[in-house]
């Protein structure tokens, strides 16, 4: 029995299925969760999705009303996880990625857990582990589950739309080197199921607000620092600067990729001050300019070689200075 048939058997045997994903929701965590939910429902079973926090505003066009949020309804999330006899762990490979409150619940749960993820260095906490680091996204792996469990005929527009979204966003609109021939094979199957991909692109692109654009304009014109010796750029934004432009979750998500589009740039680092913590986004080009090691070794983070996250409990100026000291160690001159 292949691992995906085994997962299907666990779905069929379970009576209370919970789908979880990482904190700081993104397109792939939301897309894979909803895609799996709709697939499980097509199998004639029921499931609930429990996430640590809300999806960013640019994903507001998706129907996420079925997702129970830990930061809004902790009692209900606690009840659902305690009742679960099967928990899916999507788009994360370590229990601390779901935030401290959900981490406790997850680690205390004695039921079977299924990890489906594509990040490096998974921890051993799940009963069944699908860890495909060569995959473009967890959403791609959900399509693999649907196909290799023998249910490709169930793939339809409702299931495929969030999965296409997850692949699209986690590959930087198919520009990252995580895109492989298999990625396009999966996309073809999704399109054949009736997904209107052009509408997804429109909904993602046409969601700017005036304040978001003004914040991004300010960041690029006033806060962009380029270390030309290393071709690395940094943007730092304090809580006061974010407040001035009425920051909403997701408003700075595209900044790192925008900076990385500057000709000759090897890496882009954007960090913002939120709740006393600096949230850091690392982006880079090429295997020789990996950022996940820097994120892991110095900023309690990690992720993909060219797309990682981290955090700092230093001040804005201290975090900026720390990055400037570290960059020469991780990026060669020229």
N, C-alpha and C positions, 0 to 999 in steps of 0.2 A: 504494500500500500504506500503510494507516495504521500509526502507530508501534507499536501493540500487535501487529499482524500481523507487523511486522518483528522485534519481540522474540520472538514465537513461532518465527519462522524461525531466529533465532539459537539458541534452545533446542534445536530439532530438529537443528541442524547441529553443536552442541557435543558433545564426548565427556567433558568433565570440568567440571561446573558447581559453583561455590562461591557460597553466599549469605552475605553479611556484613551486619552492622548496627552501630549505634553503641555506644560504651562506656556503662556505666550503663544496662543493659537496662531497658526498660519494656514496658508492655502492647502498644504498637504495634510496637516493634522485634521483639519475640518473636512477636506475632500475625502480622505481615506475613511474617516469615521462614518460620514453619511453614506458613502458608497457601500461600505460593509453593512451598515444598518439596512439599507434598502435591499441588498442581496439576501441577507438573513430573512427579511420579511418575505421575499419572493420564494424562499425555501419553505415558507409556511410557519416560521418560528417568530418569536418576539424578542426584542432586545431594547435596551435603553443606552443612550450615550451620556456619559458623565465626564465633563471637562473641568479643568481647574478654573478657567476664566473665559471671558467673552471673545468672540472673533473680532478682528479689527473692522472698522467701519467700511473699508473698501470691499469687504465680502458681504455687506449688508443685503445684497440682492439674493443671496441664498436663503432658503428657508431653514433657519437654525432653531426654530421654536421648540423642537423636540429635544434639544440638548439641555441637560440639567447642569448648572454651573455651581462649582464648589464655593466660589466667592459670593454667590448670591443666595444659594439655598443649601448650606452645608448639611442640614439635617436630612434632606431628601437624598443627597449624594451618599451620605453615611449609610442610610437605610438600604439603598440600592446595592452598594458594594458589600454590605454585610449579608444581604440575601442572596448574592450571586453564587452560582455554582460553576460559572465560567466567565473569566475576565479577559478581554482582548486588550493588549497593550500596544497601541499603534504609534509609530513614528517616534519612539523613544526606546533607549536600550539600558536605562538605569532608572531606578525608582525615584531618585531625587529630582528627576526631570518633571514630575507632576506637581511639584510644590510640596512644602512640608506637611500640610494638612492631609492631602490625598495620599502622600507617601506612607504615612502611618497606617491609613486604612488599607492600602494596597499590600503592605508588608504583613499586616495582621491577618489578611484574608487567607484562608487555608484551601480555597478552591483551586481548580486548575486555572492556569494563566497561559495565554498564548501571545507571544511577542511576534509582531510583524514589523520589521524595521530595516533601514538601510544605512544606519550610521556605524562608524568604526567602533571596535572594542566593546562589544555588548557585555553587560554583567549577566551573571547566572542567577536569575530569579524566576524564570518562567518554566512551565511544564513542557511546552512545545515552543521551539524557537525557530523563526524564519528570519535569518539575518543575512541579507543579500546586499553587501556593501557596493556591489557594482550596479545595482539598480538605481534608476534616476530618482525614485521617490517611493514612498510607501504606497501611494495610490497605484503605481504600476504593479506592485506586488499584490494588491487586492484584485486587479484584473487577472494576474497569474492564478490566484486562488479560484476565481470564478471559472477560468478556462480549464485549469488542470484538475479541478474537482469534477469536471464533466458537465458544467452548467453554462457554457458560453451562450446557449440559447436564451438564458434568462437575462443577459446583459441588454438593457434598454436605455432609453434616453434619461430616465430618472436616475438610474444607477450610474450611467456613464458620465453625466454632466459634472458632478462633484469630483469624479476620478480624473476627468480631463483637466479640470481646474487644478487639482493637486499636482499633476505632472507639469502643467504649464508653469505654475508659480515656482515649483522647486527646481526647475531647470533654467530659470531666468528667461522664460519664453524660448526655451530650447537652445540657449546659447552656451550653457555650461558643458564641460567635457564629460559630464555624467550621462549625456545623451548618447545612446548606443543604437545599433540597428534594432535591437529588441524593443527599445523605447518607441520607435516608429511603427513597429509591428503591432504593438499594443494600441497605439493611437489609431491605427487603421481599423482595428476591431471596435474601438469606441465610436469612431465616426460611422462605421457600418451599422451600428446599433441605433443611429438616428440623432446623435448629439450634434447640435448646431454650434460648431466651434467658433464661428465668427461672432456670434452673439455673446459668448463667454468673453472673448477678447474685448468687445465693445463695453461690456458691463464692468470689466476690470479697469479699462483705460478711461472711461468717461465718468469717473466718480470723484474727480477733484473738486475741492471746495476752494473758495477764494483764500481762506486763511491757510489752507494746506499749501497752496502755491506760493503765497507770500512767505511762509515759513521756509520753504525750500529755496526760494529766491534769496532770502536773508542768509541762509546757511551757506549757499554757494558764493555769494558776493562778499560776505563779511566774516565768515568763520572757516573758510577753506584754507588750510595750510598745506603746502606741498613741500616735501623734503626732496628736492630735486636730485641730490646726490644718490638717492635710493629709489626714486620714482614711486614714492609712497605718499598718499594724501590722507589728512586727518580733518574731520569736522567734529567739533565739540559744542554741545548745546546745554546750557544750564536750565534749571527749572524755571527761572525767571524769564529766560528767552522763550521757552516753550509756552509759558503762560501768556506772554505778550501776543503770541499768534494763536491763542486758543487751541493749543495742541490737543489732538484726539489720537487715540491708539491707532497706529498704522500710518500716521502722517509722515513719518521719516523713513518708512520701510524701503523706499526706492532710492534714497540718497546715496547709499554706498555704491550701488550699480551705476548711478548717474556719474559719480566721481570717477569710477573705474573706466568710464567711456572716454576720459581724457586721453589723448594720444600719448602712447609711451608709458602710461601708468601701470605699475605692477600690482599695486594693492591699494585698497581704500578702507579706512577705518572711521566709523561714525559712532560716537557715543553720546547718550543723552542722560540727563539727571532725572531720575524718577524715584520718588519715595526714599530719598537719601542714598540711592544706589546708582552707579553709572552702568547703564545697559549698553553693551558694546557689540557692534556688528562688524565683522571682518569679511572682506571680499578680496579676491585676487585672481590673477590669470596665470595659468601654466603650473605644471607639477613642481617646477623648481621654486615656485613662490607660494608654497602651501602656508596657510594661516592657522590651521587647526592646532598645530603644536604650540605656537605662540599663545593661542587662546587657552589651551589646556595647562601649560606650564606656569602661566603668570596671571590668568584672569578667571580661574575656576570655571572654564568653559570647554569648548570643543565643537566638533561637528565634522563637516566635510573638509577636504583638503583646501578647497577654494571658497568655501562659504561656511563660516563658523560664528559662534556667539560667545560672549563672556560677560563678566561683570567686575566691578571694582567698588570697594567701599571707601576709597580715597576721595578727596574733593575733585572738582572738575580740573583745576590747575595741576593738582598732584597726579591725577590720572594721565593728563596730557604730557606732563614731564616724564612720567614713567614710560609711556609709549615711545617718546622720542629717544630715550636712552636705550630701549630694547630694539628698536627697528634696525640699527646697524648690525645687531647680532643675527638677525633673521633674514635680512635682505642685502645681497651684495651691492656694491656701488655700481652705478652705470645702468 
